[in-house]
Amino acid sequence: MPKGPKGQKRPADVIGNAILVARIATEESAETPTKDIKEIRSRAGRSGGRARAKVLTPEMRKEIAKRAADKRLVKEPSEG
């Protein structure tokens, strides 16, 4: 999907983009998410993480932590 000058997502087709620009110009639609929407999304992400943590068994948590540690400790091959 094409992006605007500030990285915002825009429709790929000409007509869809024209409609979006018209809505922004008439203030029917905001070009960027409001602070409230960002806060709601942030809270949703945190609550999803808490729900996942409740479901994981200690063995599953250990395996996830081990994989993460292995990824962090991977060393790049040294040059000759």
Backbone atoms as SQL, in Angstrom:
CREATE TABLE atoms (id INTEGER PRIMARY KEY, chain TEXT, resi INTEGER, resn TEXT, atom TEXT, x REAL, y REAL, z REAL);
INSERT INTO atoms VALUES
  (1, 'A', 1, 'MET', 'N', 0.852, -1.171, 0.000),
  (2, 'A', 1, 'MET', 'CA', 0.000, 0.000, 0.000),
  (3, 'A', 1, 'MET', 'C', 0.896, 1.232, 0.000),
  (4, 'A', 2, 'PRO', 'N', 0.588, 2.221, -0.828),
  (5, 'A', 2, 'PRO', 'CA', 1.404, 3.437, -0.865),
  (6, 'A', 2, 'PRO', 'C', 1.338, 4.187, 0.460),
  (7, 'A', 3, 'LYS', 'N', 2.378, 4.925, 0.722),
  (8, 'A', 3, 'LYS', 'CA', 2.420, 5.696, 1.957),
  (9, 'A', 3, 'LYS', 'C', 2.581, 7.167, 1.625),
  (10, 'A', 4, 'GLY', 'N', 2.015, 8.016, 2.470),
  (11, 'A', 4, 'GLY', 'CA', 2.116, 9.451, 2.300),
  (12, 'A', 4, 'GLY', 'C', 3.479, 9.945, 2.760),
  (13, 'A', 5, 'PRO', 'N', 3.700, 11.247, 2.705),
  (14, 'A', 5, 'PRO', 'CA', 4.996, 11.796, 3.067),
  (15, 'A', 5, 'PRO', 'C', 5.397, 11.552, 4.517),
  (16, 'A', 6, 'LYS', 'N', 4.440, 11.338, 5.396),
  (17, 'A', 6, 'LYS', 'CA', 4.748, 11.089, 6.806),
  (18, 'A', 6, 'LYS', 'C', 4.568, 9.612, 7.163),
  (19, 'A', 7, 'GLY', 'N', 4.496, 8.739, 6.155),
  (20, 'A', 7, 'GLY', 'CA', 4.398, 7.313, 6.397),
  (21, 'A', 7, 'GLY', 'C', 2.995, 6.784, 6.591),
  (22, 'A', 8, 'GLN', 'N', 1.980, 7.621, 6.449),
  (23, 'A', 8, 'GLN', 'CA', 0.614, 7.165, 6.645),
  (24, 'A', 8, 'GLN', 'C', 0.162, 6.310, 5.456),
  (25, 'A', 9, 'LYS', 'N', -0.693, 5.327, 5.739),
  (26, 'A', 9, 'LYS', 'CA', -1.170, 4.435, 4.694),
  (27, 'A', 9, 'LYS', 'C', -2.226, 5.144, 3.868),
  (28, 'A', 10, 'ARG', 'N', -2.144, 4.938, 2.574),
  (29, 'A', 10, 'ARG', 'CA', -3.114, 5.527, 1.647),
  (30, 'A', 10, 'ARG', 'C', -3.573, 4.454, 0.665),
  (31, 'A', 11, 'PRO', 'N', -4.791, 4.597, 0.115),
  (32, 'A', 11, 'PRO', 'CA', -5.282, 3.622, -0.867),
  (33, 'A', 11, 'PRO', 'C', -4.407, 3.613, -2.119),
  (34, 'A', 12, 'ALA', 'N', -4.264, 2.428, -2.729),
  (35, 'A', 12, 'ALA', 'CA', -3.429, 2.288, -3.908),
  (36, 'A', 12, 'ALA', 'C', -4.135, 2.796, -5.167),
  (37, 'A', 13, 'ASP', 'N', -5.461, 2.697, -5.208),
  (38, 'A', 13, 'ASP', 'CA', -6.161, 3.112, -6.426),
  (39, 'A', 13, 'ASP', 'C', -6.445, 4.619, -6.407),
  (40, 'A', 14, 'VAL', 'N', -6.555, 5.204, -7.587),
  (41, 'A', 14, 'VAL', 'CA', -6.715, 6.651, -7.737),
  (42, 'A', 14, 'VAL', 'C', -8.029, 7.137, -7.138),
  (43, 'A', 15, 'ILE', 'N', -9.113, 6.420, -7.394),
  (44, 'A', 15, 'ILE', 'CA', -10.422, 6.852, -6.909),
  (45, 'A', 15, 'ILE', 'C', -10.476, 6.776, -5.381),
  (46, 'A', 16, 'GLY', 'N', -9.976, 5.694, -4.817),
  (47, 'A', 16, 'GLY', 'CA', -9.960, 5.556, -3.360),
  (48, 'A', 16, 'GLY', 'C', -9.137, 6.644, -2.702),
  (49, 'A', 17, 'ASN', 'N', -8.010, 6.979, -3.312),
  (50, 'A', 17, 'ASN', 'CA', -7.165, 8.038, -2.768),
  (51, 'A', 17, 'ASN', 'C', -7.864, 9.393, -2.879),
  (52, 'A', 18, 'ALA', 'N', -8.562, 9.648, -3.997),
  (53, 'A', 18, 'ALA', 'CA', -9.279, 10.908, -4.169),
  (54, 'A', 18, 'ALA', 'C', -10.380, 11.056, -3.113),
  (55, 'A', 19, 'ILE', 'N', -11.077, 9.973, -2.834),
  (56, 'A', 19, 'ILE', 'CA', -12.137, 10.009, -1.816),
  (57, 'A', 19, 'ILE', 'C', -11.526, 10.283, -0.441),
  (58, 'A', 20, 'LEU', 'N', -10.406, 9.655, -0.143),
  (59, 'A', 20, 'LEU', 'CA', -9.747, 9.880, 1.141),
  (60, 'A', 20, 'LEU', 'C', -9.300, 11.333, 1.270),
  (61, 'A', 21, 'VAL', 'N', -8.713, 11.886, 0.229),
  (62, 'A', 21, 'VAL', 'CA', -8.260, 13.280, 0.264),
  (63, 'A', 21, 'VAL', 'C', -9.450, 14.219, 0.464),
  (64, 'A', 22, 'ALA', 'N', -10.569, 13.918, -0.208),
  (65, 'A', 22, 'ALA', 'CA', -11.762, 14.751, -0.056),
  (66, 'A', 22, 'ALA', 'C', -12.293, 14.682, 1.377),
  (67, 'A', 23, 'ARG', 'N', -12.278, 13.505, 1.966),
  (68, 'A', 23, 'ARG', 'CA', -12.748, 13.370, 3.345),
  (69, 'A', 23, 'ARG', 'C', -11.849, 14.115, 4.314),
  (70, 'A', 24, 'ILE', 'N', -10.547, 14.062, 4.068),
  (71, 'A', 24, 'ILE', 'CA', -9.618, 14.786, 4.931),
  (72, 'A', 24, 'ILE', 'C', -9.830, 16.290, 4.783),
  (73, 'A', 25, 'ALA', 'N', -10.037, 16.739, 3.552),
  (74, 'A', 25, 'ALA', 'CA', -10.233, 18.166, 3.290),
  (75, 'A', 25, 'ALA', 'C', -11.520, 18.689, 3.933),
  (76, 'A', 26, 'THR', 'N', -12.567, 17.872, 3.963),
  (77, 'A', 26, 'THR', 'CA', -13.833, 18.302, 4.555),
  (78, 'A', 26, 'THR', 'C', -13.925, 17.924, 6.034),
  (79, 'A', 27, 'GLU', 'N', -12.827, 17.423, 6.580),
  (80, 'A', 27, 'GLU', 'CA', -12.715, 17.051, 7.984),
  (81, 'A', 27, 'GLU', 'C', -13.700, 15.962, 8.397),
  (82, 'A', 28, 'GLU', 'N', -14.115, 15.106, 7.446),
  (83, 'A', 28, 'GLU', 'CA', -14.940, 13.949, 7.775),
  (84, 'A', 28, 'GLU', 'C', -14.074, 12.831, 8.346),
  (85, 'A', 29, 'SER', 'N', -12.797, 12.846, 8.001),
  (86, 'A', 29, 'SER', 'CA', -11.885, 11.801, 8.432),
  (87, 'A', 29, 'SER', 'C', -10.566, 12.435, 8.837),
  (88, 'A', 30, 'ALA', 'N', -9.971, 11.907, 9.891),
  (89, 'A', 30, 'ALA', 'CA', -8.669, 12.406, 10.310),
  (90, 'A', 30, 'ALA', 'C', -7.589, 11.645, 9.554),
  (91, 'A', 31, 'GLU', 'N', -6.524, 12.348, 9.193),
  (92, 'A', 31, 'GLU', 'CA', -5.459, 11.700, 8.427),
  (93, 'A', 31, 'GLU', 'C', -4.625, 10.779, 9.317),
  (94, 'A', 32, 'THR', 'N', -4.429, 11.170, 10.561),
  (95, 'A', 32, 'THR', 'CA', -3.639, 10.350, 11.472),
  (96, 'A', 32, 'THR', 'C', -4.516, 9.945, 12.654),
  (97, 'A', 33, 'PRO', 'N', -4.223, 8.805, 13.282),
  (98, 'A', 33, 'PRO', 'CA', -5.016, 8.383, 14.434),
  (99, 'A', 33, 'PRO', 'C', -4.909, 9.392, 15.580),
  (100, 'A', 34, 'THR', 'N', -5.977, 9.532, 16.298),
  (101, 'A', 34, 'THR', 'CA', -5.962, 10.442, 17.434),
  (102, 'A', 34, 'THR', 'C', -5.229, 9.804, 18.594),
  (103, 'A', 35, 'LYS', 'N', -4.935, 10.588, 19.587),
  (104, 'A', 35, 'LYS', 'CA', -4.228, 10.092, 20.765),
  (105, 'A', 35, 'LYS', 'C', -5.055, 9.015, 21.468),
  (106, 'A', 36, 'ASP', 'N', -6.370, 9.173, 21.469),
  (107, 'A', 36, 'ASP', 'CA', -7.241, 8.204, 22.131),
  (108, 'A', 36, 'ASP', 'C', -7.137, 6.832, 21.479),
  (109, 'A', 37, 'ILE', 'N', -7.114, 6.792, 20.156),
  (110, 'A', 37, 'ILE', 'CA', -7.031, 5.517, 19.445),
  (111, 'A', 37, 'ILE', 'C', -5.707, 4.834, 19.750),
  (112, 'A', 38, 'LYS', 'N', -4.629, 5.605, 19.778),
  (113, 'A', 38, 'LYS', 'CA', -3.322, 5.031, 20.097),
  (114, 'A', 38, 'LYS', 'C', -3.318, 4.449, 21.503),
  (115, 'A', 39, 'GLU', 'N', -3.951, 5.149, 22.443),
  (116, 'A', 39, 'GLU', 'CA', -4.007, 4.671, 23.824),
  (117, 'A', 39, 'GLU', 'C', -4.823, 3.388, 23.925),
  (118, 'A', 40, 'ILE', 'N', -5.931, 3.319, 23.213),
  (119, 'A', 40, 'ILE', 'CA', -6.780, 2.128, 23.219),
  (120, 'A', 40, 'ILE', 'C', -6.011, 0.937, 22.659),
  (121, 'A', 41, 'ARG', 'N', -5.299, 1.148, 21.553),
  (122, 'A', 41, 'ARG', 'CA', -4.524, 0.060, 20.953),
  (123, 'A', 41, 'ARG', 'C', -3.427, -0.407, 21.895),
  (124, 'A', 42, 'SER', 'N', -2.806, 0.525, 22.586),
  (125, 'A', 42, 'SER', 'CA', -1.743, 0.183, 23.519),
  (126, 'A', 42, 'SER', 'C', -2.283, -0.672, 24.661),
  (127, 'A', 43, 'ARG', 'N', -3.426, -0.269, 25.212),
  (128, 'A', 43, 'ARG', 'CA', -4.034, -1.043, 26.298),
  (129, 'A', 43, 'ARG', 'C', -4.440, -2.427, 25.822),
  (130, 'A', 44, 'ALA', 'N', -4.952, -2.522, 24.600),
  (131, 'A', 44, 'ALA', 'CA', -5.365, -3.812, 24.059),
  (132, 'A', 44, 'ALA', 'C', -4.169, -4.744, 23.927),
  (133, 'A', 45, 'GLY', 'N', -3.036, -4.207, 23.496),
  (134, 'A', 45, 'GLY', 'CA', -1.831, -5.020, 23.371),
  (135, 'A', 45, 'GLY', 'C', -1.351, -5.532, 24.711),
  (136, 'A', 46, 'ARG', 'N', -1.405, -4.685, 25.712),
  (137, 'A', 46, 'ARG', 'CA', -0.973, -5.106, 27.049),
  (138, 'A', 46, 'ARG', 'C', -1.907, -6.176, 27.603),
  (139, 'A', 47, 'SER', 'N', -3.214, -6.004, 27.416),
  (140, 'A', 47, 'SER', 'CA', -4.150, -6.988, 27.958),
  (141, 'A', 47, 'SER', 'C', -4.014, -8.317, 27.217),
  (142, 'A', 48, 'GLY', 'N', -3.696, -8.278, 25.945),
  (143, 'A', 48, 'GLY', 'CA', -3.475, -9.509, 25.196),
  (144, 'A', 48, 'GLY', 'C', -2.260, -10.251, 25.707),
  (145, 'A', 49, 'GLY', 'N', -1.214, -9.513, 26.060),
  (146, 'A', 49, 'GLY', 'CA', -0.016, -10.129, 26.608),
  (147, 'A', 49, 'GLY', 'C', -0.292, -10.781, 27.954),
  (148, 'A', 50, 'ARG', 'N', -1.093, -10.131, 28.770),
  (149, 'A', 50, 'ARG', 'CA', -1.443, -10.700, 30.080),
  (150, 'A', 50, 'ARG', 'C', -2.261, -11.985, 29.910),
  (151, 'A', 51, 'ALA', 'N', -3.196, -11.970, 28.959),
  (152, 'A', 51, 'ALA', 'CA', -4.025, -13.147, 28.722),
  (153, 'A', 51, 'ALA', 'C', -3.161, -14.309, 28.235),
  (154, 'A', 52, 'ARG', 'N', -2.189, -14.022, 27.370),
  (155, 'A', 52, 'ARG', 'CA', -1.300, -15.071, 26.874),
  (156, 'A', 52, 'ARG', 'C', -0.450, -15.627, 28.012),
  (157, 'A', 53, 'ALA', 'N', 0.029, -14.762, 28.896),
  (158, 'A', 53, 'ALA', 'CA', 0.863, -15.198, 30.012),
  (159, 'A', 53, 'ALA', 'C', 0.085, -16.131, 30.946),
  (160, 'A', 54, 'LYS', 'N', -1.206, -15.900, 31.121),
  (161, 'A', 54, 'LYS', 'CA', -2.005, -16.765, 31.989),
  (162, 'A', 54, 'LYS', 'C', -2.145, -18.168, 31.400),
  (163, 'A', 55, 'VAL', 'N', -2.181, -18.255, 30.068),
  (164, 'A', 55, 'VAL', 'CA', -2.414, -19.526, 29.396),
  (165, 'A', 55, 'VAL', 'C', -1.143, -20.376, 29.321),
  (166, 'A', 56, 'LEU', 'N', 0.025, -19.747, 29.239),
  (167, 'A', 56, 'LEU', 'CA', 1.273, -20.486, 29.063),
  (168, 'A', 56, 'LEU', 'C', 1.630, -21.306, 30.303),
  (169, 'A', 57, 'THR', 'N', 2.087, -22.515, 30.054),
  (170, 'A', 57, 'THR', 'CA', 2.567, -23.356, 31.141),
  (171, 'A', 57, 'THR', 'C', 4.020, -22.975, 31.434),
  (172, 'A', 58, 'PRO', 'N', 4.537, -23.344, 32.594),
  (173, 'A', 58, 'PRO', 'CA', 5.940, -23.034, 32.897),
  (174, 'A', 58, 'PRO', 'C', 6.908, -23.608, 31.847),
  (175, 'A', 59, 'GLU', 'N', 6.590, -24.804, 31.329),
  (176, 'A', 59, 'GLU', 'CA', 7.459, -25.408, 30.307),
  (177, 'A', 59, 'GLU', 'C', 7.453, -24.580, 29.022),
  (178, 'A', 60, 'MET', 'N', 6.279, -24.092, 28.630),
  (179, 'A', 60, 'MET', 'CA', 6.178, -23.274, 27.417),
  (180, 'A', 60, 'MET', 'C', 6.941, -21.955, 27.597),
  (181, 'A', 61, 'ARG', 'N', 6.804, -21.351, 28.785),
  (182, 'A', 61, 'ARG', 'CA', 7.536, -20.099, 29.045),
  (183, 'A', 61, 'ARG', 'C', 9.038, -20.327, 28.978),
  (184, 'A', 62, 'LYS', 'N', 9.484, -21.473, 29.532),
  (185, 'A', 62, 'LYS', 'CA', 10.910, -21.799, 29.518),
  (186, 'A', 62, 'LYS', 'C', 11.406, -21.960, 28.078),
  (187, 'A', 63, 'GLU', 'N', 10.647, -22.641, 27.248),
  (188, 'A', 63, 'GLU', 'CA', 11.035, -22.845, 25.854),
  (189, 'A', 63, 'GLU', 'C', 11.105, -21.519, 25.096),
  (190, 'A', 64, 'ILE', 'N', 10.130, -20.648, 25.308),
  (191, 'A', 64, 'ILE', 'CA', 10.125, -19.337, 24.654),
  (192, 'A', 64, 'ILE', 'C', 11.332, -18.521, 25.097),
  (193, 'A', 65, 'ALA', 'N', 11.627, -18.530, 26.394),
  (194, 'A', 65, 'ALA', 'CA', 12.772, -17.787, 26.916),
  (195, 'A', 65, 'ALA', 'C', 14.080, -18.346, 26.372),
  (196, 'A', 66, 'LYS', 'N', 14.165, -19.671, 26.251),
  (197, 'A', 66, 'LYS', 'CA', 15.378, -20.302, 25.728),
  (198, 'A', 66, 'LYS', 'C', 15.603, -19.894, 24.270),
  (199, 'A', 67, 'ARG', 'N', 14.529, -19.932, 23.458),
  (200, 'A', 67, 'ARG', 'CA', 14.662, -19.523, 22.049),
  (201, 'A', 67, 'ARG', 'C', 15.080, -18.064, 21.934),
  (202, 'A', 68, 'ALA', 'N', 14.521, -17.210, 22.785),
  (203, 'A', 68, 'ALA', 'CA', 14.874, -15.786, 22.752),
  (204, 'A', 68, 'ALA', 'C', 16.337, -15.581, 23.132),
  (205, 'A', 69, 'ALA', 'N', 16.799, -16.303, 24.152),
  (206, 'A', 69, 'ALA', 'CA', 18.195, -16.185, 24.576),
  (207, 'A', 69, 'ALA', 'C', 19.127, -16.686, 23.478),
  (208, 'A', 70, 'ASP', 'N', 18.760, -17.789, 22.835),
  (209, 'A', 70, 'ASP', 'CA', 19.588, -18.308, 21.738),
  (210, 'A', 70, 'ASP', 'C', 19.699, -17.297, 20.603),
  (211, 'A', 71, 'LYS', 'N', 18.604, -16.636, 20.281),
  (212, 'A', 71, 'LYS', 'CA', 18.624, -15.622, 19.209),
  (213, 'A', 71, 'LYS', 'C', 19.548, -14.464, 19.588),
  (214, 'A', 72, 'ARG', 'N', 19.523, -14.058, 20.862),
  (215, 'A', 72, 'ARG', 'CA', 20.361, -12.942, 21.298),
  (216, 'A', 72, 'ARG', 'C', 21.832, -13.309, 21.294),
  (217, 'A', 73, 'LEU', 'N', 22.144, -14.570, 21.580),
  (218, 'A', 73, 'LEU', 'CA', 23.529, -14.989, 21.724),
  (219, 'A', 73, 'LEU', 'C', 24.201, -15.443, 20.432),
  (220, 'A', 74, 'VAL', 'N', 23.449, -15.475, 19.342),
  (221, 'A', 74, 'VAL', 'CA', 24.027, -15.895, 18.063),
  (222, 'A', 74, 'VAL', 'C', 25.092, -14.879, 17.660),
  (223, 'A', 75, 'LYS', 'N', 26.286, -15.393, 17.408),
  (224, 'A', 75, 'LYS', 'CA', 27.383, -14.523, 17.007),
  (225, 'A', 75, 'LYS', 'C', 27.580, -14.632, 15.508),
  (226, 'A', 76, 'GLU', 'N', 27.917, -13.509, 14.902),
  (227, 'A', 76, 'GLU', 'CA', 28.203, -13.524, 13.474),
  (228, 'A', 76, 'GLU', 'C', 29.584, -14.104, 13.260),
  (229, 'A', 77, 'PRO', 'N', 29.796, -14.803, 12.131),
  (230, 'A', 77, 'PRO', 'CA', 31.114, -15.384, 11.885),
  (231, 'A', 77, 'PRO', 'C', 32.191, -14.303, 11.798),
  (232, 'A', 78, 'SER', 'N', 33.319, -14.595, 12.402),
  (233, 'A', 78, 'SER', 'CA', 34.403, -13.612, 12.386),
  (234, 'A', 78, 'SER', 'C', 35.099, -13.621, 11.019),
  (235, 'A', 79, 'GLU', 'N', 35.540, -12.446, 10.644),
  (236, 'A', 79, 'GLU', 'CA', 36.222, -12.334, 9.357),
  (237, 'A', 79, 'GLU', 'C', 37.697, -12.692, 9.537),
  (238, 'A', 80, 'GLY', 'N', 38.218, -13.450, 8.589),
  (239, 'A', 80, 'GLY', 'CA', 39.470, -14.019, 8.534),
  (240, 'A', 80, 'GLY', 'C', 40.724, -13.550, 8.874);
